[in-house]
Amino acid sequence: MLSPRRTSPRGGLSSSIQVSGSLDCSEVPVVLVHGMGGDRTTWRPLASRLRRAGRTVVSFDMRGHGRTGPADSYRLDDFRDDLARVVDEVGVERIDLVGHSLGAHTALRFAISAPERARRIVLEEVPPMPRDDSDLADEVTPTATLGERIRGLGAVVANPAPFLRFDRALGEPVQSAFTVAEPAWWCSLQKVTAPTLVVSGGRRSFLPPEHLRDLAYALPSGDFMTIDAGHSVHRDRSDEFAGAVLAHLA
């Protein structure tokens, strides 16, 4: 197991990266990409299950989160580029990806830009780009409702660091990015060659399940499932979510 380390990629951004397990030329690690307001520690239960299954796990703090700290820009492609730099830093050609919310959207952007590097993907509660005015009216944005915040209070008490280190300036530019319809983004999903599982938290989530289902079936090799847990499936139904991840990545 390698200790967390900080890299200094282009633009002066540092990322706290944790690698658990061994890496060699034949290894396909699982890269975990957390959601907005979290950090790499929010993946601990899943990371433990993956390690017990013999998988090497890579996790990191996205810009504006955890030990990586604030950045000057929070464009959606900035998060994608940071993920690409983390994968380059780890030094592997192909990866499996598991992402939550903004992290899932980041993972999907990475797979669109570098499809040959993603072997298999799990997207938990991934917010798609709006297609038209109808999607915009549904406010498909990586945020949290009051109910989600209440359910997350226990997690904050148990692990306050992600909340305390989160750059509040991140919210507005990220949410604004989802207020513009981008039908071309949906066309770009055809570039994703990896078998991809899209996990919806069901009707308890603010993300309408039908939008996530549409995204799954717009992918060349997409699948869809619902775990009725709300937006943070990996937190609130951790065993069921981990089982789905392990089955898909097998």
N, C-alpha and C positions, 0 to 999 in steps of 0.2 A: 504494500500500500504506500503510495506516494503522498507526501504532505501537501497541504494547500500551498499554492505559489501564485505570485502576481506576475503577469506578463505586461509588457509595455508595447502594444501594437501601435500602428499608425494613428496619429491624431492625439497621442498622449494619454489614451484611455488605458487603465489597468484593469485586469480581470482576475478575480480570485478563482482559481481552478483547483478542483479536487479530483484526483485520479485514484480510484480504489481497484487494485488488481494489477496484473502484469500486461504489458503491451509488447507485441512482436509483429512482424510483418503479416502474419496470418490472422491477427486478432481483429474482431469487429466489436468495438466497445459500444456501450449504450450511453448516449449523451442525453442528459436530462436538462430541460430548459424550463425554468420556473415562470410563474405568472406575475402580473403586475402587483407590486406590493409585497412580494415574497422574496426569497433568496434561495440559495442552493440547499440550505438546511431544511427547507420544507419538504424535500424529497427523501428524508432519512428512512421512513418505513419502506418505501418502494426500493430505495437503493440497497437496503439490507436484504430484501427478498431477492433482488437480482444477484447480489454477491453470493448468497447461499446457493443460487442456481448455477454458479460458476461464471457469471458474466463480469467483465470489467466495466466499471461505471465511471463516467466523467460528468461532473456537475460544476457549475460556475455561477457567479453573480452577474446578472446583466447590468448594463449601464444604468445608473440611477438607483441601484439596489445594493444592499449588503456592503461588502468590503471593496467592491469596485468603485462605488462613489458616483457623484454627479458628473454629468457631461454637458457640453455646450449645445448638443443637438439630440433630439429624440425623434427623428424620422423613423418610420417603420423599417426602412432599408438599413438604417444604422444598426438596429438590433440584429438583422440578418448578417451584416458584415462582421459584427462582433462574434457571432456564432462561427462564421467561416474562419476567423482568426484563431478562435479557440481550437477548432478542429486541426488547423495547420500547426498550432503549437503542440498539440498532443502527438502529431506526427503519424497519423493513420490515413489511409486512402478512403476507406469506407466506414460508415457508422450506422448504427440504429439510432433512431431519434424518438424521444418521448417528450412532449411539450404540453403545457397547461396554459390555456387562455392566451395572453399576449405571447407567451413562450411557444405555444402551439402555432400561432400565426407566424412567429419568427422561424420556427422549424419548417413550416410549409414554404415560406419565401426562400429559405436555403435550398430546399429540395427542388424548387422551380428553377433556381439559378444554377444549381450543380446536381442535376438528377443522378449522375453517375456515382456520386459519393454517398447517397442515402440508400441503404439496403432495405430496411423496413421501418415503418413510422407508426407511432400512436399519437393521435391528436385529441387531447382531452378538452372539451368545451372550447373549441377553436372559433374565434369570431371571424366570419368571412367578410370580405369587402362587400359593401352594398352594390347590388346590380342596377337598381332603379329607384324611383321615388317610393315605391311600395316597401322596398327593403329599408330605405331611410326612415320611413315612418315607424318601423319596428325597432329602431335604435339598437342595432346590433353592434355593441361596443364592449371592449374588455373592461368593465367596471364592476361594481358590486351593489346590489340592492340592500335595503335596510335589513331584510331577513338574512342575507348572506353575511352582513357585518355582525349581526347578533350571533349567528352560528360560529363565526370566527373568533369571538371574544375569548373562548377557552384556549384557542391556539395562540392568541396574542399573549395571554397570561403565562402560558407554558413556555413560549419562546418569543419574547418581545423584540429581539434584535431586528428582524425584518421590518417591523413597523417603524422602529426608531430610526433606522438607517435609510428608509425609503425617501427619495427626493420628490417632494410634493410637486415640484415644477414639471414633472414628467407627465402628469395626468392630462393636462389640457392639450398639448400637442398630439399625444397618442389618440385621445378620444376625438379630436378634431379630424384626424386622418380618416376616421370611419364615418364622417359626415359628407363624404364626396363619393358619388357612385362611380365605380370602376368596372364596367362590364368586361374590359379587356383582361382584367385580372382573372376572371373566370375562364377565359380562353386559355390563359397561361397554365392552368391546372393540367392541361393535356401533356405538359412536359414532365410531370411527376411519374416516374416509372416504378417507384417502390410500392409494394403492397402496403396500403395505408388503412388503419383502423381509426375511425372517427367515433369518439365516445361522447354522448350527450348526457347531461345530468337530469334530463327530463323536464317536466313542467315546473319543478321547483327552481329551476335556473331562469335567469333573465334572458338567456339566449334561446330563442324559439327552436325547439328540436327540428322542425321542418327545414330550417335554414342549414343546420348541420347535416341533415340527411341529404339535402340537395348537393351540398359540397362533397359528401362522400361519394355520391353517384356521379358527380362530374369528374372524378378522378379515374384514370384508366384502370386502376386496380384498387378501388376503394371499397371499404366495408363500413357498416354502421351498427352501433349498438347503443342501448340506453341503460344507464344505471341511475335509478331515481334517487339522486342525492343532492341536487342543486349544483351550483357552479364548481365547487371544490370536491370533485368525486374522489380524488386520490387521498384527500384528508378525511372525508366523512364516511367513505365506504372503502377503506384502504385495502382490505383483504380481497374484496371482489374486483377492485380495480387492478391490483397486482396480479391476480389470476388471469385477467383478460390480457394484460401486457405480456406476461410470460408466455401465454398461449400464442399470441400473435407474433412475438419475436422468436419463437422456437424454430 
